[in-house]
Amino acid sequence: EVGHIFHFGSKYSEPIGATVLGPDGTEVPVQMGSYGIGVSRLVGALIEASHDENGIIWPEAVAPYKVGLINLRTGDDECDAACEDYYGKLTNAGIEVLYDDRDIRAGGKFADMDLIGLPWQIVIGPKGLKNGVVELKNRKSGEKTEVTFEAALNQING
């Protein structure tokens, strides 16, 4: 139940003397009702409607972050610097970013990002850095592409 409606009738209007003129011109008590949305229930309904076997797939309009930035080689000076620089570029462009710089295996990072379900994932690793590319993944479609840093930013801002 995401929304609800309650009909109070004249339970509250009669004690305070709230009236309107009826069709025949006589005063009648106002009929009252309450309409509400269970905001806390919306999250559950959204997740139920938008998920797969790997986790949540947040629609961009309500995602807690737009991008999950994954550092494949935490502790590697080049990867750390590239990720921190790109994080700054993304946030300066007004994009909310969840940066995964945990020192765990790549598979764990990928699984966690899919579970969290942010609309976009950007993976930065040593091989991509040598070629000047990142891996850009669309969580909804699952499509992964290698693109330049600038192309990834442009596609996310799309």
N, CA, C and O of each residue as an XYZ file, in Angstrom:
632
protein
N       0.853     -1.184      0.000
C       0.000      0.000      0.000
C       0.890      1.236      0.000
O       1.497      1.576      1.016
N       0.961      1.891     -1.128
C       1.774      3.099     -1.245
C       0.956      4.327     -0.875
O       1.466      5.253     -0.244
N      -0.310      4.333     -1.267
C      -1.182      5.470     -0.961
C      -2.405      5.014     -0.196
O      -2.740      3.829     -0.194
N      -3.069      5.949      0.450
C      -4.281      5.607      1.185
C      -5.249      6.789      1.196
O      -4.859      7.948      1.056
N      -6.521      6.446      1.366
C      -7.586      7.446      1.423
C      -8.493      7.071      2.592
O      -8.874      5.910      2.745
N      -8.834      8.052      3.407
C      -9.783      7.838      4.505
C     -10.923      8.832      4.364
O     -10.695     10.017      4.122
N     -12.152      8.348      4.516
C     -13.327      9.222      4.497
C     -13.757      9.436      5.944
O     -14.138      8.488      6.631
N     -13.695     10.683      6.404
C     -14.076     11.003      7.780
C     -15.527     11.445      7.892
O     -16.073     11.518      8.993
N     -16.150     11.738      6.765
C     -17.521     12.240      6.819
C     -17.553     13.576      7.546
O     -16.768     14.475      7.249
N     -18.475     13.697      8.506
C     -18.607     14.959      9.251
C     -18.093     14.837     10.686
O     -18.377     15.690     11.527
N     -17.337     13.773     10.960
C     -16.829     13.512     12.310
C     -16.071     14.711     12.895
O     -16.230     15.026     14.074
N     -15.263     15.368     12.091
C     -14.469     16.492     12.580
C     -15.087     17.847     12.238
O     -14.851     18.829     12.943
N     -15.870     17.909     11.171
C     -16.438     19.201     10.766
C     -17.606     19.625     11.659
O     -17.776     20.816     11.919
N     -18.404     18.681     12.125
C     -19.546     19.045     12.983
C     -19.107     19.699     14.292
O     -19.657     20.739     14.657
N     -18.122     19.121     15.024
C     -17.728     19.744     16.296
C     -17.209     21.175     16.155
O     -17.311     21.960     17.098
N     -16.659     21.522     15.002
C     -16.140     22.887     14.849
C     -17.085     23.785     14.054
O     -16.784     24.950     13.796
N     -18.220     23.228     13.674
C     -19.230     24.022     12.973
C     -18.871     24.375     11.543
O     -19.320     25.400     11.031
N     -18.071     23.548     10.891
C     -17.702     23.798      9.495
C     -18.843     23.329      8.597
O     -19.159     22.140      8.545
N     -19.454     24.279      7.892
C     -20.597     23.949      7.040
C     -20.447     24.581      5.662
O     -19.648     25.492      5.446
N     -21.236     24.066      4.756
C     -21.375     24.632      3.412
C     -22.864     24.646      3.099
O     -23.663     24.002      3.779
N     -23.220     25.384      2.070
C     -24.615     25.390      1.648
C     -24.857     24.209      0.724
O     -24.138     24.000     -0.253
N     -25.901     23.434      1.064
C     -26.270     22.295      0.241
C     -27.027     22.744     -0.996
O     -27.255     23.941     -1.169
N     -27.425     21.810     -1.869
C     -28.135     22.141     -3.109
C     -29.442     22.911     -2.879
O     -29.875     23.691     -3.727
N     -30.057     22.677     -1.718
C     -31.321     23.372     -1.431
C     -31.111     24.671     -0.659
O     -32.080     25.315     -0.258
N     -29.849     25.065     -0.447
C     -29.557     26.325      0.225
C     -29.438     26.227      1.732
O     -29.193     27.239      2.388
N     -29.602     25.046      2.303
C     -29.461     24.894      3.756
C     -28.019     24.519      4.095
O     -27.301     23.931      3.287
N     -27.622     24.878      5.315
C     -26.266     24.547      5.754
C     -26.166     23.061      6.080
O     -27.035     22.490      6.739
N     -25.086     22.453      5.603
C     -24.802     21.045      5.910
C     -23.336     20.941      6.332
O     -22.507     21.739      5.896
N     -23.014     19.959      7.180
C     -21.618     19.803      7.613
C     -20.720     19.429      6.425
O     -21.125     18.697      5.522
N     -19.517     19.942      6.456
C     -18.522     19.611      5.430
C     -18.162     18.131      5.555
O     -17.977     17.614      6.657
N     -18.068     17.469      4.415
C     -17.593     16.089      4.379
C     -16.066     16.128      4.231
O     -15.535     16.813      3.357
N     -15.379     15.390      5.092
C     -13.919     15.466      5.101
C     -13.287     14.127      4.725
O     -13.888     13.065      4.887
N     -12.082     14.210      4.229
C     -11.313     13.020      3.893
C      -9.830     13.295      4.041
O      -9.401     14.438      4.200
N      -9.077     12.244      3.986
C      -7.624     12.353      4.089
C      -7.009     11.514      2.978
O      -7.408     10.373      2.745
N      -6.049     12.091      2.311
C      -5.354     11.407      1.233
C      -3.866     11.454      1.550
O      -3.339     12.508      1.903
N      -3.196     10.333      1.427
C      -1.777     10.348      1.767
C      -0.965      9.361      0.965
O      -1.478      8.388      0.411
N       0.304      9.644      0.924
C       1.270      8.748      0.291
C       2.246      8.317      1.373
O       2.789      9.154      2.094
N       2.466      7.037      1.486
C       3.442      6.514      2.437
C       4.830      6.649      1.849
O       5.311      5.743      1.168
N       5.479      7.778      2.108
C       6.779      8.062      1.495
C       7.772      6.940      1.764
O       8.518      6.544      0.868
N       7.788      6.433      2.973
C       8.735      5.362      3.281
C       8.412      4.092      2.501
O       9.290      3.253      2.297
N       7.188      3.943      2.071
C       6.801      2.767      1.291
C       7.159      2.914     -0.179
O       7.242      1.921     -0.902
N       7.370      4.144     -0.622
C       7.706      4.366     -2.027
C       9.027      3.703     -2.404
O       9.164      3.169     -3.505
N       9.992      3.735     -1.500
C      11.296      3.142     -1.791
C      11.139      1.649     -2.054
O      11.684      1.124     -3.025
N      10.403      0.974     -1.198
C      10.173     -0.458     -1.393
C       9.447     -0.754     -2.690
O       9.783     -1.710     -3.390
N       8.455      0.056     -3.014
C       7.706     -0.131     -4.256
C       8.602      0.111     -5.470
O       8.518     -0.609     -6.465
N       9.455      1.122     -5.382
C      10.388      1.414     -6.476
C      11.347      0.251     -6.707
O      11.582     -0.157     -7.845
N      11.894     -0.273     -5.625
C      12.838     -1.384     -5.736
C      12.137     -2.623     -6.280
O      12.696     -3.344     -7.106
N      10.922     -2.866     -5.819
C      10.167     -4.019     -6.301
C       9.920     -3.918     -7.810
O       9.938     -4.924     -8.519
N       9.693     -2.708     -8.283
C       9.397     -2.494     -9.699
C      10.656     -2.421    -10.563
O      10.576     -2.609    -11.777
N      11.815     -2.150     -9.959
C      13.020     -1.920    -10.755
C      14.228     -2.616    -10.133
O      15.033     -2.003     -9.431
N      14.327     -3.902    -10.410
C      15.462     -4.681     -9.914
C      15.700     -5.870    -10.843
O      14.882     -6.162    -11.715
N      16.810     -6.539    -10.649
C      17.069     -7.802    -11.326
C      17.734     -8.743    -10.329
O      17.790     -8.448     -9.135
N      18.238     -9.875    -10.815
C      18.825    -10.867     -9.911
C      20.089    -10.363     -9.221
O      20.527    -10.956     -8.235
N      20.684     -9.276     -9.723
C      21.909     -8.744     -9.123
C      21.675     -7.618     -8.127
O      22.582     -7.253     -7.379
N      20.464     -7.066     -8.110
C      20.186     -5.994     -7.161
C      19.244     -4.947     -7.712
O      18.485     -5.192     -8.650
N      19.309     -3.787     -7.114
C      18.443     -2.661     -7.458
C      18.897     -2.054     -8.788
O      20.078     -2.102     -9.132
N      17.954     -1.488     -9.522
C      18.267     -0.673    -10.702
C      17.548      0.654    -10.488
O      16.387      0.806    -10.867
N      18.239      1.609     -9.881
C      17.616      2.895     -9.568
C      17.328      3.699    -10.827
O      18.217      3.860    -11.663
N      16.119      4.203    -10.985
C      15.877      5.193    -12.039
C      16.705      6.445    -11.715
O      16.836      6.819    -10.550
N      17.259      7.085    -12.740
C      18.142      8.233    -12.501
C      17.495      9.318    -11.653
O      18.168      9.955    -10.842
N      16.204      9.535    -11.830
C      15.526     10.632    -11.129
C      15.525     10.463     -9.617
O      15.417     11.452     -8.891
N      15.640      9.242     -9.129
C      15.567      9.015     -7.683
C      16.793      8.298     -7.121
O      16.825      7.963     -5.937
N      17.789      8.062     -7.952
C      18.987      7.355     -7.492
C      19.716      8.167     -6.425
O      19.803      9.391     -6.530
N      20.243      7.490     -5.391
C      20.979      8.228     -4.357
C      22.270      8.854     -4.896
O      22.715      9.886     -4.392
N      22.858      8.247     -5.895
C      24.011      8.774     -6.632
C      23.777      8.425     -8.094
O      23.095      7.443     -8.390
N      24.321      9.197     -8.995
C      24.151      8.908    -10.418
C      25.213      7.930    -10.915
O      24.961      7.139    -11.824
N      26.408      7.990    -10.309
C      27.552      7.212    -10.787
C      28.235      6.490     -9.640
O      28.407      7.039     -8.551
N      28.620      5.253     -9.904
C      29.516      4.524     -9.026
C      30.882      4.494     -9.684
O      31.033      3.920    -10.762
N      31.874      5.098     -9.061
C      33.237      5.154     -9.594
C      34.055      4.070     -8.902
O      34.211      4.076     -7.681
N      34.576      3.139     -9.701
C      35.296      1.986     -9.157
C      36.784      2.094     -9.484
O      37.174      2.155    -10.650
N      37.599      2.116     -8.441
C      39.054      2.095     -8.581
C      39.480      0.628     -8.553
O      39.397     -0.028     -7.515
N      39.935      0.119     -9.698
C      40.314     -1.294     -9.773
C      41.592     -1.619     -9.020
O      41.796     -2.768     -8.628
N      42.442     -0.653     -8.812
C      43.727     -0.929     -8.188
C      44.006      0.078     -7.087
O      44.931      0.884     -7.185
N      43.199      0.025     -6.039
C      43.414      0.912     -4.901
C      44.825      0.699     -4.363
O      45.265     -0.436     -4.178
N      45.521      1.790     -4.116
C      46.896      1.712     -3.639
C      47.913      1.946     -4.743
O      49.079      2.224     -4.466
N      47.477      1.835     -5.998
C      48.337      2.142     -7.139
C      48.296      3.653     -7.340
O      47.227      4.229     -7.542
N      49.457      4.288     -7.282
C      49.503      5.754     -7.337
C      48.787      6.327     -8.556
O      48.046      7.303     -8.439
N      49.005      5.724     -9.733
C      48.374      6.244    -10.952
C      46.857      6.077    -10.913
O      46.118      6.999    -11.258
N      46.397      4.908    -10.494
C      44.943      4.676    -10.420
C      44.303      5.578     -9.371
O      43.246      6.163     -9.606
N      44.944      5.686     -8.223
C      44.393      6.545     -7.168
C      44.282      7.992     -7.651
O      43.255      8.642     -7.458
N      45.347      8.487     -8.279
C      45.346      9.877     -8.752
C      44.302     10.085     -9.842
O      43.593     11.091     -9.836
N      44.199      9.139    -10.780
C      43.227      9.264    -11.870
C      41.800      9.249    -11.325
O      40.955     10.029    -11.763
N      41.540      8.368    -10.378
C      40.196      8.284     -9.793
C      39.850      9.557     -9.028
O      38.745     10.084     -9.159
N      40.776     10.040     -8.246
C      40.504     11.256     -7.478
C      40.309     12.462     -8.395
O      39.460     13.315     -8.138
N      41.099     12.526     -9.463
C      40.948     13.614    -10.430
C      39.587     13.523    -11.128
O      38.887     14.526    -11.273
N      39.226     12.321    -11.553
C      37.955     12.142    -12.265
C      36.767     12.360    -11.332
O      35.741     12.905    -11.739
N      36.912     11.934    -10.083
C      35.870     12.197     -9.083
C      35.622     13.702     -8.997
O      34.475     14.147     -8.970
N      36.692     14.472     -8.955
C      36.566     15.928     -8.904
C      35.879     16.490    -10.133
O      35.044     17.389    -10.023
N      36.224     15.965    -11.316
C      35.590     16.443    -12.552
C      34.098     16.124    -12.567
O      33.280     16.950    -12.970
N      33.758     14.926    -12.126
C      32.344     14.536    -12.095
C      31.559     15.412    -11.120
O      30.490     15.920    -11.461
N      32.082     15.587     -9.923
C      31.358     16.388     -8.931
C      31.299     17.854     -9.342
O      30.300     18.526     -9.084
N      32.353     18.359     -9.976
C      32.324     19.744    -10.474
C      31.280     19.929    -11.567
O      30.782     21.034    -11.778
N      30.951     18.837    -12.262
C      29.923     18.882    -13.304
C      28.525     18.703    -12.702
O      27.531     18.645    -13.427
N      28.461     18.615    -11.368
C      27.165     18.481    -10.702
C      26.658     17.053    -10.612
O      25.478     16.832    -10.338
N      27.527     16.086    -10.838
C      27.140     14.673    -10.803
C      27.463     14.103     -9.426
O      28.573     14.263     -8.918
N      26.481     13.439     -8.832
C      26.702     12.818     -7.526
C      27.369     11.460     -7.732
O      26.900     10.639     -8.520
N      28.472     11.234     -7.013
C      29.319     10.065     -7.244
C      29.536      9.294     -5.947
O      29.811      9.880     -4.900
N      29.408      7.974     -6.030
C      29.814      7.080     -4.953
C      31.145      6.472     -5.387
O      31.202      5.732     -6.368
N      32.207      6.782     -4.660
C      33.560      6.359     -5.038
C      33.950      5.137     -4.225
O      34.033      5.197     -2.998
N      34.189      4.021     -4.917
C      34.600      2.786     -4.257
C      36.112      2.652     -4.355
O      36.654      2.228     -5.376
N      36.776      3.023     -3.269
C      38.231      2.899     -3.220
C      38.644      1.853     -2.185
O      39.762      1.881     -1.669
N      37.727      0.934     -1.891
C      38.061     -0.121     -0.929
C      39.142     -1.025     -1.499
O      39.237     -1.218     -2.711
N      39.943     -1.567     -0.619
C      41.017     -2.469     -1.026
C      40.501     -3.902     -0.981
O      40.908     -4.700     -0.137
N      39.588     -4.211     -1.916
C      39.054     -5.567     -2.040
C      39.145     -5.968     -3.509
O      39.463     -5.146     -4.368
N      38.861     -7.242     -3.789
C      38.933     -7.734     -5.164
C      37.912     -7.032     -6.052
O      36.853     -6.601     -5.597
N      38.259     -6.932     -7.329
C      37.400     -6.252     -8.305
C      36.011     -6.878     -8.358
O      35.015     -6.160     -8.439
N      35.932     -8.197     -8.314
C      34.632     -8.873     -8.380
C      33.698     -8.448     -7.263
O      32.491     -8.322     -7.468
N      34.254     -8.228     -6.086
C      33.448     -7.753     -4.961
C      32.925     -6.352     -5.195
O      31.784     -6.038     -4.856
N      33.767     -5.510     -5.778
C      33.340     -4.136     -6.081
C      32.236     -4.138     -7.134
O      31.250     -3.412     -7.008
N      32.406     -4.963     -8.183
C      31.390     -5.025     -9.237
C      30.062     -5.527     -8.677
O      29.004     -4.967     -8.965
N      30.127     -6.587     -7.874
C      28.901     -7.153     -7.298
C      28.206     -6.145     -6.394
O      26.983     -6.014     -6.434
N      28.975     -5.438     -5.582
C      28.375     -4.445     -4.685
C      27.748     -3.295     -5.459
O      26.672     -2.820     -5.095
N      28.410     -2.838     -6.526
C      27.835     -1.747     -7.326
C      26.547     -2.191     -8.008
O      25.591     -1.420     -8.087
N      26.512     -3.432     -8.502
C      25.270     -3.931     -9.096
C      24.175     -4.032     -8.044
O      23.020     -3.704     -8.314
N      24.529     -4.482     -6.855
C      23.557     -4.600     -5.771
C      22.992     -3.233     -5.393
O      21.783     -3.087     -5.214
N      23.858     -2.242     -5.271
C      23.422     -0.879     -4.942
C      22.577     -0.308     -6.078
O      21.589      0.382     -5.828
N      22.958     -0.591     -7.321
C      22.117     -0.280     -8.466
C      22.155      1.122     -9.018
O      21.170      1.575     -9.600
N      23.262      1.828     -8.856
C      23.353      3.183     -9.406
C      23.240      3.135    -10.929
O      23.670      2.158    -11.542
N      22.675      4.162    -11.547
C      22.441      4.127    -12.994
C      23.692      3.891    -13.842
O      23.623      3.211    -14.867
N      24.829      4.444    -13.427
C      26.068      4.331    -14.197
C      27.209      3.847    -13.314
O      27.284      4.176    -12.130
N      28.102      3.054    -13.918
C      29.336      2.647    -13.255
C      30.501      3.030    -14.162
O      30.460      2.822    -15.375
N      31.526      3.587    -13.556
C      32.751      3.909    -14.289
C      33.891      3.168    -13.607
O      34.114      3.313    -12.405
N      34.606      2.374    -14.390
C      35.706      1.572    -13.866
C      37.018      2.134    -14.400
O      37.203      2.290    -15.607
N      37.925      2.435    -13.470
C      39.251      2.939    -13.836
C      40.293      1.951    -13.326
O      40.356      1.645    -12.136
N      41.108      1.461    -14.259
C      42.155      0.511    -13.914
C      43.421      0.784    -14.700
O      43.424      1.631    -15.593
N      44.503      0.075    -14.379
C      45.802      0.318    -15.018
C      45.782      0.163    -16.542
O      46.362      0.985    -17.251
N      45.123     -0.884    -17.052
C      45.102     -1.107    -18.509
C      44.371      0.025    -19.223
O      44.838      0.526    -20.246
N      43.238      0.420    -18.688
C      42.480      1.512    -19.293
C      43.249      2.816    -19.263
O      43.221      3.585    -20.224
N      43.934      3.062    -18.159
C      44.720      4.299    -18.053
C      45.789      4.365    -19.142
O      46.031      5.428    -19.715
N      46.430      3.224    -19.426
C      47.460      3.203    -20.474
C      46.872      3.561    -21.833
O      47.541      4.154    -22.679
N      45.602      3.190    -22.029
C      44.937      3.449    -23.314
C      44.073      4.710    -23.288
O      43.453      5.056    -24.293
N      44.031      5.392    -22.155
C      43.253      6.623    -22.044
C      41.749      6.415    -22.027
O      40.989      7.286    -22.450
N      41.312      5.232    -21.527
C      39.878      4.929    -21.514
C      39.427      4.448    -20.137
O      40.229      4.036    -19.299
N      38.124      4.517    -19.943
C      37.466      3.946    -18.773
C      36.417      2.972    -19.286
O      36.029      3.022    -20.453
N      35.964      2.094    -18.414
C      34.828      1.245    -18.769
C      33.575      1.902    -18.210
O      33.492      2.185    -17.015
N      32.614      2.140    -19.071
C      31.349      2.763    -18.687
C      30.261      1.710    -18.786
O      30.071      1.096    -19.836
N      29.547      1.505    -17.685
C      28.470      0.510    -17.667
C      27.150      1.186    -17.342
O      27.046      1.963    -16.393
N      26.148      0.876    -18.146
C      24.778      1.302    -17.879
C      24.127      0.182    -17.081
O      23.972     -0.928    -17.588
N      23.747      0.458    -15.845
C      23.217     -0.593    -14.971
C      21.915     -1.176    -15.504
O      21.678     -2.378    -15.384
N      21.074     -0.338    -16.088
C      19.768     -0.811    -16.565
C      19.914     -1.792    -17.725
O      19.288     -2.852    -17.723
N      20.728     -1.449    -18.706
C      20.880     -2.305    -19.888
C      21.992     -3.339    -19.717
O      22.001     -4.366    -20.396
N      22.927     -3.063    -18.807
C      24.076     -3.939    -18.632
C      25.171     -3.701    -19.659
O      26.217     -4.348    -19.614
N      24.935     -2.776    -20.586
C      25.904     -2.499    -21.649
C      27.170     -1.873    -21.074
O      27.121     -0.923    -20.292
N      28.313     -2.438    -21.487
C      29.621     -1.921    -21.075
C      30.370     -1.467    -22.320
O      30.395     -2.165    -23.333
N      30.979     -0.291    -22.231
C      31.772      0.213    -23.347
C      33.040      0.862    -22.815
O      33.052      1.430    -21.723
N      34.103      0.770    -23.601
C      35.327      1.491    -23.269
C      35.290      2.814    -24.008
O      35.196      2.858    -25.235
N      35.364      3.886    -23.246
C      35.291      5.231    -23.816
C      36.327      6.113    -23.136
O      36.864      5.765    -22.084
N      36.598      7.246    -23.743
C      37.517      8.193    -23.120
C      36.860      8.780    -21.868
O      35.645      8.687    -21.689
N      37.665      9.372    -21.027
C      37.153     10.020    -19.822
C      36.105     11.066    -20.193
O      35.047     11.152    -19.570
N      36.414     11.857    -21.216
C      35.511     12.932    -21.631
C      34.205     12.378    -22.197
O      33.132     12.914    -21.924
N      34.296     11.304    -22.987
C      33.091     10.707    -23.571
C      32.182     10.141    -22.480
O      30.959     10.240    -22.575
N      32.775      9.552    -21.452
C      31.972      9.025    -20.342
C      31.231     10.158    -19.647
O      30.040     10.044    -19.359
N      31.929     11.240    -19.383
C      31.307     12.400    -18.739
C      30.170     12.945    -19.600
O      29.100     13.267    -19.083
N      30.396     13.049    -20.900
C      29.360     13.553    -21.807
C      28.150     12.630    -21.856
O      27.012     13.099    -21.882
N      28.388     11.322    -21.870
C      27.265     10.380    -21.935
C      26.443     10.427    -20.648
O      25.214     10.377    -20.693
N      27.109     10.523    -19.522
C      26.394     10.579    -18.243
C      25.595     11.870    -18.133
O      24.475     11.871    -17.621
N      26.163     12.954    -18.607
C      25.454     14.237    -18.572
C      24.364     14.317    -19.624
O      23.469     15.159    -19.542
N      24.445     13.417    -20.635
C      23.575     13.327    -21.782
C      22.319     13.999    -21.710
O      21.539     13.953    -22.661
